[in-house]
Amino acid sequence: MSSLQQLQNGSDIRGIAISTTDYEANLTEKEIPSIVSGIIHWARQTQENKYQNGTLTIGIGRDSRISGETLVNAFIQSAREQGVNLIDFGLATTPAMFMSTQFEMFKCDIGIMITASHLPYYFNGIKIFSAVSGAEHDDIDYILSHTTPNTNGRIGTIKTDDILTPYAQDLVQKIKNGMQTTDETPLKNMHIIVDAGNGAGGFFVDKVLSALGANTAGSQFLEPDGTFPNHIPNPDNKEAMESIKEAVIRHQADLGIIFDTDVDRSAIVTKSGHLLNRNNLIAVLSQIVLREHPHSTIVTNSPTSSHLKVFIEHLGGKQCRYISGYRNVINKAIQLNKDGVNCPLAIETSGHAAFKENYFLDDGAYVIAKCLMLLPTLIQQGKTFDDLISTLKQPVETLEVRFKLSGQHFKEQGQRVIQDLENTKIDGFQIDYENEEGVRFNITSPYGNGWFLLRLSLHEPLLVLQIENDEMGFMPSVLKTLHHFFNQFDFVNQEKLRVHLNEENK
């Protein structure tokens, strides 16, 4: 595998942009020209005429990372030298960069977002869009293996523009349409605060919420700062969610909104402080889409609560648990629709959510827009967002443990562990065959009542164990049994499992 191909991260490109004491940079302005060449080769497969006549246009944006401007400048220079026209949108979001290929005022042939989502400041990456959809795994593989420079005998043009304003205006109009109102300020009686985590989501305050009349006092960390000084901008992070929860309660707001760095994920905190992320967010969005599309199917990734399946089925819908990875769940939903199964929503517990009506684009701002559209109905019925999850049973205990796998063939090793566990008979562990990733067991006496899932990490040499139990105090017994099972594999590092066992024994 070449050094460039090692930058593949599923359906995007990701690496170390700033060297640290622990990591050496491998995604810098030195690597960018080769990547740009690959992107142009990829684009030319469908846009050859545009490239040859000098009208192929790439729009590029970035999040707040401190390496972003350097990578953008290197990208622009290389693309222009290879005859491509550029629009530099500056600070942008991932969903906005897809929309740069859709908005008539721009009509970019390719949209590029420089981001590494919620990862630490020294990471960066590249997400790539055509006018049809985001790049797939095979597309990235093609890009990173076709790096010969292109030439059409010309130097491309460059201009700067603003994507966030038209993107926000589009959201505002969609929210009004969804509310079925002609009121220019339908949120005038709402106090809604935003936590942007110093990423790119600060625009949502002035350009969307304030434009709709909301009181946004108390919003925090709106200024872009690629060192992320306050907390990791990640709706799946406990510290980040506690930060927005505390702000909602302190300011007595009606609602709190949090975005990740590039705004393709989001979550909500209710007035009472309930966190609407992970299973809770899936439950809220399921209610929305099942009202609009009765008896439809919702695709999720595999580590969702067993209670969520009951919740969705009680609403008249169906859950399809599929392989983790946002492109995986999105592509499953697209395929189900092609097969005649109505599937309006694909969503991961991490917060990646994509609606069929919105290009199956994972767009955190659109998730919030869908929730805001529901507000008039909730107010009319005298309900709140808390009421939407009141019948979703919550587990008493949850735990995630990650096991490092040593050796070069970690995927084969991990699959061996999973297969052996699947073939091991343990009283109280029953295989759940409605599962397409790793192995999932339902737990009964003497281990309490719940489930666990053991799966391979998508990109890292890790086995991931996720456990939920509806009875208190049974986590140690589950861990001890699995610890005994893992002892037969010397390539499985059980250090973190031992830490949890020691904590339970204190």
N, C-alpha and C positions, 0 to 999 in steps of 0.2 A: 504494500500500500504506500502510495506517495505521501509526502508531507502535506500536500494540499488535500488529498482525499481523507486524511485524518481529521480534517476540519468539518467533515459531514456530520451533521447532527439531525438525523432523520430527514425532515423535509426542509431544513434550512442549513446555513453555514454558521459555525460558532467556534471561537477560539480565544486564546489569551491575547489581548491587545496591548497590555502593559505588563512588562516583566516585574515579578516580585521575588522575594527571597525563596519562595517555594515553586514558582512557575516561570518558565521562559516564554516570552512572547512568540506566538506563531501566526498571528493574524494582524499584520501591520501594513503600512503603505507599501512594503516590499512585495507582499503577497497579492495585493489588490489588482495590479495589472493582469496577472494570470487569471484571476477570478472574473474580471471584467471581460476578458477575451472569451472565456467559457460562456458567460451570460449572453454575449453577442452571438456566438455560434448557436446557442440554444434558441435565441430569438429569431435567427435567420431561417430556422426550419419552417417557420410559418410566416415570416415577414421579409423574405429575401428581396422582393421588389422594393419595399420601403428602404431597406438598407442600401441597395445599389443606387437608388435615386436620391439618397441623402435625406430622407424624411423620417427615419426611425428615431423615435423619441423615448427617452427613459426619464422618468421622474424619480427623484431620490430625496429621502427624508431621514431623520435620525431622532433618537431619543436624547436624553440629557447626559449621556455618558461622556466623560472627559476625553475619551479617545474618538468620539464621534466626528468632530469637525475634520480631524486629520484624515480619517478613513474616507469621508465624503469628498474632500479635496483631491485625494489620490484617485478615487473612483472617477470623478468628473474629468480630471486631466487625461486619464487613460482612455476613457470612453470617447472623449472628443478627438484624441489622436487616432482613434479607430473609426472616425467618421459618424459618430452618433450625436444627436442633439440631446441636450440635457435641460431639465427644469429642476433647479435646486429649491426645495420647499423648506429647507431649514428644519426647525423643530417640528416634528410631526408625530403621528401615531401609526401603528401597523395597519389598522383598518382604514385610516384615511389614505394611506398609500395605495391600498387596493382601489379605493374609490377614485384615485387620480387616473385610473384606467377607464373609469365609467363616466365621470363628469364631462359633459360636452365641451366645457371651457378648456379642458386640458387634453383629454383623449390620449393619455400616454400609452404607448405600446407595451411598456414594461414599468412596473412600480417596484422600487427598491427601498427597503427600510433597514437602516443600520441600527441594530438593537441586539441585546442578549437578554431581553425580558428582565427577570428579577435577580439574575445572577450578580455576584459582587462586581464592584466598579472596574476591576482589571479585565473582565471579560468583554467581548463584543461579538457581533455576528451580523449576518445578512439574511433578510427574508425577501423572497422574490415572488412577484405576482405578474401574471399575464392578465389580459382582459377577461379571461375565462375563469381562472381560479389561481390559487397559490401553487407554487412549485411542489412536486411530489418527490419522494425519495429517489426515484429513477432519474428525475430531472437534475437533481443536485449531483448525482453520480456522473451524469453526462457533462454537466458544467465543469466539474473539477477534473475531468479527464480530457477535455477539449480546450486546451489553453493556448493554441497557436494564435498569435496576433492576427486580427482582421485588417483589411484595408479596402477602401473604395476610392482612394485618391483625394479625400477631402478632410477638412477639419470640421468637426461638429460645432454647433452653436451652443451657447449657454445663456440662460436667463434665470432670474429668481422669481418666486411667486409664493403665495400663501394658500395652503391647502386646508388649514384648520378652520378658517372662517366659513368657506362654502360647505365644508363637511358638517360643521356645527349648525349652520342654517338649514341644511337638509334634515338633520336630527330634530331641530325645533319644529319644522313643518310636519315631520312624521309623528311627533308626539301630539301635536294639535289635532292631526287627522285621526290618530288613534283614540284621542279623548272625545272626538266628534264635537269639537267646540270651535266657535269663531272668536272666542275671547283671546285677546293678544297676550294676556298675563294670567293663564289659568292656574298658576302655582302661587298666586299672590298671598294666599293665606297659609303657605307652607314654609317651615324653617328647615332647610336641607343643607347639610354641611358635607364638604368633600375633603378627603385625604388623598393627595396626589403622590405622596411619598417622595417628593422632589423629582418625579419623573415627568412625563409629557402630558399628564392628564389635567393640569391646572386650567386649561382652556375651558373645561366643562362648567366652571363656576360662572364666569362672565358671559361666555358665548352661548350657553344653553340654559342653565338654571336662572340666572339673573334676567336673561332675555325673556323667560317665561314668567317672571315676576316673583320668584322665590327669594326669601331671605336667606342669604348664605353666610351670615356672620358666624365666625368660629371655624370656618374652613381652614385647613392647615397643610403646611408643606407643599404649597402650590408653586414655589419658585424652583425652576429646574436646577438641580445640583447633582452632578454625576458621581459625587462621592457618597451620596445617600446618607447624610449625617444623622437622620432621625430614626429611621427604621428601614428594613428591606421593603421595597414597594411590591408587596406580594399578598393578594387576598387569601392565600392558603397558609400564611405565616401567623402563628399565634401572637407574636409581639405586635405585628402590624394590625391585626384585628382588635387586640386589646387597646391599641392607641386610638382607633376611630371610635370604639365603644366608649372609652372614657370621655372623648370629646363630645359625643352625642349626649351622654348623661350630664356632663358639666354644663353644656349650653342649653340643655332641655330642648334639643332639636326634635323635629318630627321624624327625621330620617338621616342616616349617615351613609355615605358612598365612599368606597375605596377602590382605587385602580392599581394595576401593576404598572411597571415602568412605561411600556409601550401601548397600554390601554386596550390590549386584546382580551384582558380578563378584568373582572370586577366582582364586588360583593357589597352587601348592604348590612347596616345595623339598624334595627327597629328602635322606636322611641323608648321601649322598655329595656333596650340593651341586648336583645337577642341577636345572635350572629346568623345572618343569612348567607352562608357560604357552604361549600361542599354539598352534603345531602340536603340541607335546608334550602339552598339556592335551587337545586334541581327540583325540589318539591314545589317551590313557588312558581318557577317557570313552567313546570308541568301543569299546574292549575291553569295558568294563562293559556297555554297552547291547547289544552284539552277542552277549554271553553270554546275556543275558536275552531278546533278540529276534533270533535268528539270521536272516541274509539280509535284514535290514532296511536302510533308507536313512537316512543322516545328512546333514542340510543344513548347509552351512557358507557363509561369505561367500567371495567370489572370490579374495582374495589368500592362499590356502593353498598350501603346498608341493606340488609334483607328487609328491613321495615319500609324502605323506599319502594320496593317492588309491590308490597301490600298496599301502600299509599296510592301509587299510580293505578293499580288495578281497581282499587275502590272508586277512583274517579272515572273508571270506564276505559282507561287506556291500557297500554301494554309497554313493558320495559324490555329492551334488548340490551343485555350486558355484553360489551364487546372489548376487544383488546385496547389497552391503554395507549395514549398518544392521540393528540387532538386531530391529526390528519386521519388516523385510523377510524375514530368514531364518526367524523364527518363523511369519510368515504363510504362507511357502512350505511349511513343514512341515505346518501345519494344512491347507492346501489339498491336499497330497499324501495325507494321511490321508483326507480326504474323497473323493479320487479312488481310494481303495482301495490306496494304497501305504503300507505300514507304515513310519512315520517316528517313532521314539521320541525323537529328539534334534535340536535346532537350536542351532548354536553359531557364534560369531564368533571370529576370532583375537584380538580385544580381550579376550575372556574372558566375554562375555555367553553364557550357556548356559541353555537351557530344555528341560526334560523333559516329554514328553506326560503322564506320570503325575503331574506336579506343576503342572497347569493351564497348561502351556507358559509358565510364569513364569520370567523370567531372574532367578535367585536364586543368588547366590554362596555363601551358606551351605548351600543344598541340594546344590550341586556338591560341597562338602567332605563333606557327609553321605554322599553316594553313594560317595565314595572311602573314607571310614571304614568303610562297610558291607562293603567288599571286604577289609579287613584280616585277618579270621579265615581267609579262603581263602588269602590270600597267605602268612600265617604257617604254615598247614598244609602248603602246597606248598614251603615254604622259599624263597619269593621275596620281592622288594621292589618298590616302585614303579619303581625303576630298570629292573627286568627287563621291565616292561610296555612300555617304549619302546626296548628293546635292538635290535629289528629295524627301527625307523624310521630310515631313512637321513637323516643330517643334511647340509645344504648346507655347502660349505666357506666360501663368502662370501655375505653378504646385504647389501642396501642399499635404503634408501628415500629418494627425493628428491621434494620438493614444489616445484612451480612456480607462482608467483603469476601470475594472469591479470588484465591491466588492462582497463578498460572496463566498461560497464554490462551488457553481454550476455555475461557470462563463460561461461554454460552453452552457448550457441550456439558461441562461440569454441572452447571445450574440445572439443565434439563434432566440430567441423571438424578440429581437430588429430588426434583419434582416428581419424576417418574417413580422413583423408589418409595417416596412418601405416599403416592397414589396407590401403590401396590401393598402398602403396609396396613394391616388390619389392627385398629386400636378401638377398643370399646369406648363409645362416646363421641367418636369422630365418624361422621357419615358424609361421603362424597356428594357434593352438589354438582350434578352433571349439566346444569344450566349455566355453563361457564366456558369461556373460550380462551382463557389466559391462565397459565400456571395450573394450580390445583386448588379447589375451594372445598372446604368442609363445613358442614353444619355441626355445631357443638351441642351435646346433651350431657346429662348426668354421666359421670361424676365431675364434669367440667363446667357446670353451669348451663347457660342457654344462650347460644349466639352462633358465631361463625368465624372462620379465619381463611385467609387467602395467602398462598405462597406463590410468588411470581418472579420472573427475571426482570430486572430493570431494563428499560429500552436501550440505554446507551452506555451504562456503567457496569463494571464487573461486580454486580450486587444481586443478591436475592433479597426480595422485599417481603416481609411478613406483616400482614395487617389483621388485627383481631378486634372483634366487638363482642361484648358480653352483656346480657340483660340482667345478670345477677352479680352482685358485688362479692369480691374476694376470691374469684376463681381464676384470675389471670395467672398467679404463680403455678397452679397445677397444669395449666395449658403449656406454659413456658418450660416447666421441668420435663414434661413428656417430650416436647419438641427438642429440648436440649439433649436428652438421651438419644433421640433419633439422629440428630446432627453429629453426635460424637463419632460416628463411623466414617465421616468425611473429613479428612485432615486439611482439605483445601477450603473449608468453610470456617471463617473467622467468627467465633461466637462471643467476642469481647462485649459487644453491646447488649447481647442477651444476658450475659452474666451480670452486667451492671444493673439491669432491671430486676433480676432475681435477688441481688444483694439489697436493692432498695426495698423490695417487697418483704424481705426478711428482717428489716430493721424494726 
